[in-house]
Amino acid sequence: MKRIFQSFLTLLIAASLSGAALSQAVGLELYAKMGERGFVNFDGTNISWLPENMGYLETEKDDDGFTVFYKVDPKSEKRSLLFDKKTSDALISQYNDVSNENVTGLPFDRFNFVIDNKAIFFTKDKTDYVFNLKDKKLRKLYKPEVERPLYTDELMRGMSRSQLWNGTYSHDYSKFAYIKEYDIYVVDTATKEEKRLTYGSEEKMNGRPSWVYPEEFGERDAYWFSPDNSKISYLQYQEKDVHQFPIVHELTFEAGLEQMRYPKAGETNPTVNLFIVDIESGEIEQVPTNSNPDTYIVRPIWRNDGTELTFRRLNRKQDHLELLAYDIEKKTVRTILEEREETYINLHDDFIQLDDNKTFIWTSERSGYNHVYHYDFSGKLISQITEGDFPVGQLVNVDQKRKKIYFTAFQNMGLDSYFYSIDMNGKNMKKLSKGEGRHRVSMNEAAEYYVSTHSSFDSPPEANLYSSNGKMIRNVMKADISNVEQQGLEKPEFAIMKAADGTTDLPVLIYKPKHFDPNKKYPVVLPLYGGPSYQDVSNTFKNYDGFQRLAQLGFIVVRANYRGSGNRGKAFQDLHYGRLGTLEIDDYAAVIEQVTEREYADGDRVGVYGHSYGGYATALLMLRYPNIFHVGISGAPVTDWRSYDTIYTERYMNTPQANKEGYDVGSAMKYASQLKGELLLIHGSIDNNVHPANTIMLVDALIKADKDFDLMMYPGNRHGIRGAHGRHYSKLRLQHLIENLNPEIVGAGETDFDLIWSN
């Protein structure tokens, strides 16, 4: 198989090098050209906003190679130095003094504004500095090297930027906190004095998150400085009773054993407690959270004035959330507000404290759609700001000066997303977006200007600069799609098809090869994900995406949404609550049945592939609908929800004890005896998210059912298969589709085609 695909890859490369000019191509040659760097270029400026109303940032190099920083007026495009000569000279002189260097320009290429925009922070030669813009004083910060504990890679997304691996500065940069093993330490960044603040263990981790909280709640940080920098609040994860799942690292002659605390659905969770430690005295107080293994404690956030520490408590079923506040002086906890759902609550980060220190902005799905609310800290609802049969997406900006809120919202079955403004009293809602499709917005802090990046099925990506009233100032980026146009690539067909219930409308995209002939038969491929709240189809420019590229090899490629997909309101998302692996699987099958009613779509050659939830959906489609799906590549699949973690699984399925039927029906092993097609299972050998045991259990069931299948394990890879292994994965997936679906690859002549399979 390896030799076969190497020959295919050689042919692709040869095709891609066949000519410098992008002449009209089809099939194999076009597939190769679409994979070349620069097939589509994005010309223009990626605006980086400066704080408040300072404009945006531009940089250039001077004659000596030092970076010069400019602030640019958004409207006039007038540039001026961000740091005047007096400021630059002071910074350079002091830097030379403390570093024993003799630089003549600013000693950094990038920096951050800190301390309420009154200072800048930068790193040079692994040393951190803070420069106060008002008194023009530079501080060299002492920061000890932070250890990266063994086997914590991919403990959370963006691990290299995580608090656990990097530590955290206090708001004034006078202190630096970090984790040693299972405890919080703090050092004075001037005197280098170190102090240990907590005393924990592997079973009682202070400020060091367990896997499940960052993965499923996005709780990546686990300790926070108070506004006055005198205290640190932190979460403690008690994991004594959490099952230790063994993961074997076998790429060394003496294998390493990772004992991972991983609570599976229905099993014991970590007990998470909330504490506050006084840095000076070392005194620790426990916040009375009423924690236990069936309670989740999340999102500790200090009030801006430091008088209270807010946090959220969520029950295990995740249908009851409380926003609570701990009074630092009174040592008591009070309830600010509560949320309840019949199914589950989607946790969010839309808790914005306003400058009056009395009120805040909050979002909730209690009406059936995500909307914006204004509360005071006593819990009194001041106003519901947005309302209607649409869900709010992102809160882009809260303009407290003008009492306006800027936000995005989804429309048109969740396909489109538009930008709006509304007064804080809920009046004068105004659509600011121009054109259909998806609009992604970046607004300056002062809420005076914004950049909207937009595309749709009919419009290629572009970014435009606007004033806050929606008046366009100028274009700042436009995708160069001349190669797409020259190659005659067109948008896929958009269709509305029926879900398996025969009633619900589902958006569907159908990609066809450029050389499409309606009188021929083409194999069909369904790439998918399928998980709750996700969308496989959105209204963005598709003419050159990876699915369009795949179609050029002679496939009809289908993308479809399903009951339970996101951005259509809470009721729609809840449709497959308690029964994952049913409605979405039925809907994918129903869509393919409708596609293959077309003469050109070969219902005897249908493939499907996906990873993670997409791997699960792929396996179930191959097993539950063996007469519809003939070829599948299932990557890192959950194969039984009893094998996945508590927080994600129970959010959508309740516990196995409370929903045995739902778990049984959603298990891939239940249908192993029904396999007829060519199934390829793929998994990383040290996957700490979806454990390899999921695939192994399905393998066992298939063997016992006397079924043939293929299996590939990628050594030393977690849930994401990367590097050389990731490239191999992509090749193997394509090879499996080509070998078993046998598309007519235009441009691969008889001799070339024979060469692919014989070498």
LINVENNOR-V290850 format. One record per residue. RES is the residue in three letters. PSI is psi in whole degrees, -180 to 180 (* if undefined). NEAR is the number of other C-alpha atoms within 12 Angstrom. D_CENTER is the distance of its C-alpha to the mean C-alpha in whole Angstrom. Layout:
BEGIN
RES,PSI,NEAR,D_CENTER + RES,PSI,NEAR,D_CENTER
END
This chain:
BEGIN
MET,-39,21,34 + LYS,-45,19,33 + ARG,-37,17,36 + ILE,-48,25,35 + PHE,-29,29,32 + GLN,-39,22,33 + SER,-40,24,36 + PHE,-43,34,33 + LEU,-40,30,31 + THR,-41,20,34 + LEU,-40,30,35 + LEU,-45,30,32 + ILE,-43,22,32 + ALA,-41,21,36 + ALA,-40,29,35 + SER,-23,28,33 + LEU,8,18,35 + SER,-17,18,38 + GLY,143,16,38 + ALA,-38,10,37 + ALA,144,14,37 + LEU,80,26,35 + SER,169,19,37 + GLN,133,21,37 + ALA,160,31,35 + VAL,166,34,34 + GLY,-129,35,33 + LEU,-41,39,33 + GLU,-42,35,33 + LEU,-40,44,31 + TYR,-45,40,28 + ALA,-44,32,29 + LYS,-39,35,29 + MET,-21,38,26 + GLY,-4,26,24 + GLU,144,22,26 + ARG,134,12,24 + GLY,9,18,25 + PHE,-37,28,26 + VAL,130,25,24 + ASN,148,20,24 + PHE,96,21,23 + ASP,137,17,26 + GLY,-166,19,26 + THR,133,24,24 + ASN,102,23,21 + ILE,131,31,22 + SER,108,26,21 + TRP,140,31,22 + LEU,165,31,25 + PRO,159,26,25 + GLU,-127,20,28 + ASN,35,22,30 + MET,-8,28,30 + GLY,-153,33,29 + TYR,168,38,26 + LEU,137,32,26 + GLU,150,28,28 + THR,159,28,29 + GLU,164,19,32 + LYS,140,16,34 + ASP,-176,14,37 + ASP,-24,10,40 + ASP,6,13,40 + GLY,6,16,36 + PHE,149,19,35 + THR,132,25,32 + VAL,132,29,33 + PHE,135,30,31 + TYR,147,25,32 + LYS,139,28,31 + VAL,130,24,31 + ASP,122,26,32 + PRO,-35,35,30 + LYS,-49,24,33 + SER,-17,14,36 + GLU,15,19,34 + LYS,132,16,36 + ARG,144,22,35 + SER,159,21,36 + LEU,132,24,36 + LEU,-41,27,33 + PHE,116,30,35 + ASP,172,18,39 + LYS,-39,18,41 + LYS,-43,16,43 + THR,-46,25,39 + SER,-44,29,38 + ASP,-41,21,42 + ALA,-43,25,41 + LEU,-46,38,38 + ILE,-44,29,39 + SER,-46,26,42 + GLN,-35,28,41 + TYR,-44,33,38 + ASN,-37,21,41 + ASP,-45,16,43 + VAL,-18,21,40 + SER,-8,23,39 + ASN,32,11,43 + GLU,-179,16,41 + ASN,60,15,43 + VAL,154,23,40 + THR,-2,23,41 + GLY,177,28,38 + LEU,130,37,35 + PRO,36,33,33 + PHE,154,30,30 + ASP,-19,22,27 + ARG,158,21,25 + PHE,171,24,25 + ASN,143,24,23 + PHE,136,22,25 + VAL,178,23,26 + ILE,60,24,28 + ASP,39,17,28 + ASN,17,23,28 + LYS,-4,21,32 + ALA,167,29,31 + ILE,150,33,29 + PHE,134,33,27 + PHE,162,28,27 + THR,135,24,27 + LYS,124,22,30 + ASP,47,12,31 + LYS,15,15,29 + THR,137,22,30 + ASP,147,31,29 + TYR,150,36,31 + VAL,132,37,31 + PHE,120,37,33 + ASN,121,29,35 + LEU,-22,26,35 + LYS,-54,18,38 + ASP,-3,15,40 + LYS,45,25,39 + LYS,134,24,39 + LEU,134,32,37 + ARG,128,31,36 + LYS,126,31,35 + LEU,132,31,33 + TYR,130,27,33 + LYS,118,31,30 + PRO,159,29,31 + GLU,130,19,29 + VAL,127,24,26 + GLU,149,19,26 + ARG,100,25,23 + PRO,147,20,24 + LEU,136,16,25 + TYR,20,26,22 + THR,3,27,19 + ASP,135,27,17 + GLU,27,31,14 + LEU,-30,38,15 + MET,165,33,11 + ARG,143,27,8 + GLY,41,19,10 + MET,-35,22,13 + SER,-19,19,15 + ARG,8,18,15 + SER,158,28,15 + GLN,-39,32,18 + LEU,-40,42,19 + TRP,-15,32,20 + ASN,-17,24,21 + GLY,-179,35,22 + THR,134,34,23 + TYR,151,34,25 + SER,166,29,27 + HIS,-30,27,27 + ASP,4,29,30 + TYR,20,33,30 + SER,-18,29,33 + LYS,157,35,31 + PHE,125,40,28 + ALA,146,47,27 + TYR,170,43,25 + ILE,131,39,26 + LYS,117,32,28 + GLU,-98,28,28 + TYR,21,31,27 + ASP,161,32,29 + ILE,131,43,28 + TYR,154,37,30 + VAL,141,42,31 + VAL,151,32,33 + ASP,124,28,35 + THR,-9,28,34 + ALA,-48,21,37 + THR,-14,17,39 + LYS,11,18,37 + GLU,128,19,38 + GLU,144,23,36 + LYS,132,27,36 + ARG,130,28,34 + LEU,-25,33,33 + THR,165,36,32 + TYR,102,23,34 + GLY,-160,24,32 + SER,179,20,31 + GLU,-28,27,29 + GLU,-7,27,29 + LYS,87,28,29 + MET,127,35,26 + ASN,117,40,26 + GLY,6,46,23 + ARG,113,45,22 + PRO,147,45,19 + SER,170,42,19 + TRP,-41,41,16 + VAL,-31,39,16 + TYR,-52,35,15 + PRO,-35,28,12 + GLU,-45,27,11 + GLU,-20,29,11 + PHE,-4,31,12 + GLY,22,26,10 + GLU,77,34,13 + ARG,-31,34,13 + ASP,155,41,16 + ALA,7,43,20 + TYR,152,45,22 + TRP,131,39,23 + PHE,143,40,26 + SER,162,32,28 + PRO,-32,23,29 + ASP,6,23,32 + ASN,13,30,31 + SER,-18,24,34 + LYS,163,33,31 + ILE,125,45,28 + SER,147,43,27 + TYR,156,45,25 + LEU,140,44,24 + GLN,128,40,26 + TYR,110,40,24 + GLN,113,30,27 + GLU,18,32,27 + LYS,-41,23,30 + ASP,7,21,30 + VAL,133,30,27 + HIS,138,23,27 + GLN,114,25,27 + PHE,125,26,25 + PRO,132,21,27 + ILE,124,29,25 + VAL,125,27,27 + HIS,109,25,27 + GLU,10,18,29 + LEU,22,15,29 + THR,158,11,32 + PHE,-30,7,36 + GLU,104,9,35 + ALA,147,13,32 + GLY,145,17,30 + LEU,118,18,29 + GLU,118,22,26 + GLN,101,21,26 + MET,126,30,23 + ARG,111,37,23 + TYR,105,36,21 + PRO,116,36,22 + LYS,158,33,23 + ALA,129,35,23 + GLY,-8,33,26 + GLU,-177,28,27 + THR,130,26,27 + ASN,162,36,24 + PRO,147,39,24 + THR,123,33,26 + VAL,122,42,25 + ASN,158,37,27 + LEU,130,41,27 + PHE,162,37,29 + ILE,129,39,30 + VAL,133,35,32 + ASP,121,26,35 + ILE,-40,31,35 + GLU,-51,20,38 + SER,-22,14,40 + GLY,1,20,37 + GLU,135,18,38 + ILE,133,20,35 + GLU,139,26,35 + GLN,129,26,33 + VAL,129,33,31 + PRO,89,25,33 + THR,-7,36,30 + ASN,46,21,31 + SER,149,28,29 + ASN,177,24,29 + PRO,-14,28,27 + ASP,19,26,27 + THR,137,28,25 + TYR,131,40,22 + ILE,118,42,22 + VAL,163,41,19 + ARG,52,37,18 + PRO,126,38,22 + ILE,125,37,22 + TRP,141,33,26 + ARG,149,32,28 + ASN,-31,24,28 + ASP,0,21,32 + GLY,6,25,31 + THR,-24,24,33 + GLU,155,30,31 + LEU,114,43,28 + THR,155,38,26 + PHE,168,38,23 + ARG,139,40,22 + ARG,127,39,24 + LEU,132,36,22 + ASN,167,31,25 + ARG,-38,35,24 + LYS,-16,35,24 + GLN,32,34,21 + ASP,4,28,23 + HIS,116,26,25 + LEU,137,32,23 + GLU,130,30,26 + LEU,116,34,25 + LEU,162,35,28 + ALA,131,35,29 + TYR,121,33,31 + ASP,120,24,34 + ILE,-34,28,35 + GLU,-46,13,39 + LYS,-18,13,39 + LYS,37,19,37 + THR,156,20,36 + VAL,135,25,33 + ARG,158,27,33 + THR,128,24,31 + ILE,-51,28,30 + LEU,166,29,28 + GLU,150,25,27 + GLU,141,30,25 + ARG,144,24,26 + GLU,154,25,25 + GLU,-29,22,26 + THR,-84,29,23 + TYR,161,34,20 + ILE,130,38,19 + ASN,114,37,15 + LEU,141,35,15 + HIS,174,26,14 + ASP,18,23,14 + ASP,70,28,17 + PHE,96,30,20 + ILE,111,32,21 + GLN,133,25,25 + LEU,162,25,27 + ASP,-18,18,30 + ASP,-9,16,33 + ASN,18,20,32 + LYS,-22,21,33 + THR,168,27,30 + PHE,162,32,26 + ILE,141,40,24 + TRP,150,40,22 + THR,154,37,20 + SER,150,36,21 + GLU,18,39,21 + ARG,-25,29,24 + SER,-5,24,26 + GLY,-15,28,24 + TYR,148,32,22 + ASN,122,39,19 + HIS,170,36,22 + VAL,136,43,23 + TYR,152,35,25 + HIS,119,36,28 + TYR,157,30,29 + ASP,168,24,31 + PHE,-4,31,31 + SER,-11,19,34 + GLY,2,25,31 + LYS,130,19,33 + LEU,116,22,32 + ILE,-47,21,33 + SER,150,24,31 + GLN,120,27,29 + ILE,-44,33,27 + THR,152,40,26 + GLU,158,26,27 + GLY,174,21,27 + ASP,59,24,26 + PHE,149,32,22 + PRO,135,39,19 + VAL,139,42,18 + GLY,-88,37,15 + GLN,135,32,14 + LEU,108,36,17 + VAL,-42,34,18 + ASN,142,35,21 + VAL,106,35,24 + ASP,95,29,27 + GLN,-29,23,29 + LYS,-44,17,32 + ARG,1,18,32 + LYS,52,23,31 + LYS,152,32,28 + ILE,136,40,25 + TYR,132,46,22 + PHE,162,44,19 + THR,156,39,18 + ALA,149,43,19 + PHE,142,35,18 + GLN,173,29,21 + ASN,60,25,23 + MET,27,33,21 + GLY,2,39,18 + LEU,-38,37,18 + ASP,152,37,19 + SER,127,39,18 + TYR,164,39,20 + PHE,135,43,21 + TYR,160,35,24 + SER,154,37,26 + ILE,146,32,28 + ASP,153,27,30 + MET,-16,32,29 + ASN,5,25,32 + GLY,7,24,31 + LYS,164,17,33 + ASN,46,18,33 + MET,132,24,29 + LYS,130,24,29 + LYS,121,25,27 + LEU,-21,32,26 + SER,146,37,24 + LYS,124,29,26 + GLY,153,26,26 + GLU,169,28,24 + GLY,-158,35,21 + ARG,131,37,17 + HIS,120,41,18 + ARG,128,33,15 + VAL,137,36,17 + SER,122,35,18 + MET,146,40,21 + ASN,160,33,23 + GLU,-34,26,24 + ALA,-1,28,27 + ALA,41,35,26 + GLU,-29,34,28 + TYR,155,38,26 + TYR,157,45,23 + VAL,127,39,22 + SER,119,44,20 + THR,127,40,18 + HIS,143,36,19 + SER,168,33,20 + SER,179,30,21 + PHE,-34,28,23 + ASP,-13,21,26 + SER,125,27,25 + PRO,162,34,23 + PRO,136,35,21 + GLU,156,35,22 + ALA,133,34,22 + ASN,146,36,25 + LEU,132,42,26 + TYR,155,30,27 + SER,165,24,29 + SER,-16,38,28 + ASN,3,23,30 + GLY,3,27,29 + LYS,126,21,31 + MET,135,22,30 + ILE,-51,23,31 + ARG,164,24,30 + ASN,138,26,28 + VAL,-13,28,26 + MET,138,24,24 + LYS,129,26,25 + ALA,132,29,24 + ASP,102,21,27 + ILE,27,28,27 + SER,-37,21,31 + ASN,-37,28,30 + VAL,-45,32,28 + GLU,-42,22,31 + GLN,-36,21,34 + GLN,-3,30,33 + GLY,27,23,33 + LEU,129,33,29 + GLU,165,32,29 + LYS,150,30,26 + PRO,161,33,26 + GLU,131,26,28 + PHE,132,29,26 + ALA,154,21,28 + ILE,121,24,28 + MET,168,30,28 + LYS,143,27,29 + ALA,176,29,27 + ALA,-19,24,29 + ASP,-5,21,31 + GLY,3,15,33 + THR,-48,13,32 + THR,132,22,28 + ASP,135,24,27 + LEU,131,39,24 + PRO,137,34,23 + VAL,141,36,23 + LEU,138,38,23 + ILE,112,39,26 + TYR,137,42,26 + LYS,150,40,29 + PRO,153,44,31 + LYS,-33,36,32 + HIS,23,30,36 + PHE,133,27,35 + ASP,112,18,39 + PRO,-13,16,39 + ASN,-2,12,42 + LYS,167,20,40 + LYS,131,28,38 + TYR,141,37,34 + PRO,153,44,32 + VAL,137,49,29 + VAL,134,53,25 + LEU,99,48,22 + PRO,139,45,19 + LEU,169,43,17 + TYR,-71,37,14 + GLY,-3,42,15 + GLY,166,40,14 + PRO,135,40,14 + SER,-3,29,13 + TYR,166,26,11 + GLN,126,31,13 + ASP,-25,35,15 + VAL,129,40,17 + SER,161,35,16 + ASN,78,38,19 + THR,168,33,18 + PHE,124,36,20 + LYS,1,33,20 + ASN,-20,41,24 + TYR,16,41,22 + ASP,179,27,19 + GLY,-27,21,19 + PHE,-35,35,20 + GLN,-40,38,23 + ARG,-45,38,24 + LEU,-38,41,24 + ALA,-28,46,27 + GLN,-14,42,29 + LEU,10,44,30 + GLY,23,42,32 + PHE,151,46,29 + ILE,117,48,28 + VAL,130,41,25 + VAL,134,42,23 + ARG,140,44,20 + ALA,145,44,20 + ASN,178,51,19 + TYR,165,49,20 + ARG,124,47,21 + GLY,-9,41,19 + SER,167,39,16 + GLY,171,38,14 + ASN,20,40,16 + ARG,15,40,19 + GLY,159,34,20 + LYS,-39,35,20 + ALA,-39,30,23 + PHE,-42,32,22 + GLN,-31,38,18 + ASP,-4,35,21 + LEU,-35,31,23 + HIS,28,32,22 + TYR,132,34,22 + GLY,-2,34,24 + ARG,50,35,24 + LEU,143,43,21 + GLY,14,47,22 + THR,-79,37,25 + LEU,-45,36,24 + GLU,-35,45,21 + ILE,-45,46,23 + ASP,-39,34,26 + ASP,-42,38,25 + TYR,-44,49,24 + ALA,-41,42,27 + ALA,-41,33,29 + VAL,-45,41,27 + ILE,-37,44,28 + GLU,-39,28,32 + GLN,-38,29,32 + VAL,-42,37,31 + THR,0,29,33 + GLU,-18,17,36 + ARG,142,21,36 + GLU,-34,18,39 + TYR,-15,25,37 + ALA,117,34,34 + ASP,106,33,35 + GLY,-8,30,35 + ASP,-2,27,36 + ARG,85,35,33 + VAL,129,44,30 + GLY,161,51,27 + VAL,145,52,23 + TYR,154,47,20 + GLY,170,39,17 + HIS,146,35,15 + SER,-119,37,14 + TYR,-34,37,14 + GLY,-32,36,15 + GLY,-40,39,18 + TYR,-49,47,19 + ALA,-39,48,20 + THR,-48,51,21 + ALA,-44,57,24 + LEU,-38,48,25 + LEU,-41,49,25 + MET,-34,43,28 + LEU,-40,41,29 + ARG,-27,33,30 + TYR,61,35,31 + PRO,-18,30,32 + ASN,-9,22,35 + ILE,-39,37,32 + PHE,126,44,29 + HIS,-21,39,31 + VAL,133,46,29 + GLY,144,52,25 + ILE,109,49,23 + SER,108,47,21 + GLY,126,48,18 + ALA,54,47,18 + PRO,142,47,19 + VAL,130,47,19 + THR,-14,45,23 + ASP,128,41,24 + TRP,-14,42,22 + ARG,-13,38,24 + SER,-3,37,23 + TYR,174,40,19 + ASP,163,40,18 + THR,-53,41,20 + ILE,-51,43,17 + TYR,-52,39,15 + THR,-48,40,18 + GLU,-23,40,20 + ARG,-40,38,18 + TYR,-15,40,19 + MET,-3,43,22 + ASN,-168,35,24 + THR,159,34,26 + PRO,-31,32,28 + GLN,-36,16,31 + ALA,-15,16,30 + ASN,54,25,29 + LYS,-42,21,31 + GLU,-43,21,31 + GLY,-42,28,27 + TYR,-40,35,27 + ASP,-46,26,29 + VAL,-32,27,29 + GLY,2,39,25 + SER,128,36,26 + ALA,-33,44,26 + MET,-27,36,29 + LYS,-28,27,31 + TYR,13,29,32 + ALA,-35,33,32 + SER,-10,26,36 + GLN,-4,27,35 + LEU,132,36,33 + LYS,-31,27,35 + GLY,-167,36,33 + GLU,100,33,31 + LEU,128,40,28 + LEU,121,42,26 + LEU,136,43,24 + ILE,137,52,22 + HIS,147,45,21 + GLY,140,39,20 + SER,-21,33,23 + ILE,33,36,21 + ASP,117,38,18 + ASN,7,41,17 + ASN,-71,42,15 + VAL,102,42,17 + HIS,145,37,20 + PRO,-22,39,22 + ALA,-29,31,25 + ASN,-50,37,23 + THR,-40,39,24 + ILE,-39,29,27 + MET,-38,25,28 + LEU,-40,41,28 + VAL,-46,33,30 + ASP,-44,23,33 + ALA,-39,27,33 + LEU,-40,30,33 + ILE,-46,18,36 + LYS,-26,16,38 + ALA,4,19,38 + ASP,47,15,39 + LYS,144,22,36 + ASP,143,22,35 + PHE,170,32,32 + ASP,152,27,30 + LEU,135,30,28 + MET,123,28,26 + MET,135,30,25 + TYR,109,32,23 + PRO,139,27,25 + GLY,17,30,23 + ASN,141,33,19 + ARG,-147,36,17 + HIS,-37,35,14 + GLY,127,31,13 + ILE,117,29,16 + ARG,174,18,17 + GLY,-141,15,20 + ALA,-36,14,23 + HIS,-39,23,22 + GLY,-40,24,19 + ARG,-39,16,21 + HIS,-41,23,24 + TYR,-48,35,21 + SER,-42,26,21 + LYS,-43,26,25 + LEU,-41,35,25 + ARG,-46,37,23 + LEU,-40,36,25 + GLN,-43,32,29 + HIS,-39,37,28 + LEU,-45,38,28 + ILE,-45,35,31 + GLU,-38,27,33 + ASN,-21,28,33 + LEU,-17,33,32 + ASN,58,28,35 + PRO,156,37,34 + GLU,103,29,36 + ILE,103,35,35 + VAL,134,27,37 + GLY,-13,26,38 + ALA,97,28,38 + GLY,179,16,42 + GLU,-47,13,44 + THR,-46,12,45 + ASP,-42,24,41 + PHE,-41,25,40 + ASP,-38,15,42 + LEU,-38,20,41 + ILE,-44,27,37 + TRP,-18,25,39 + SER,-11,16,42 + ASN,*,18,40
END
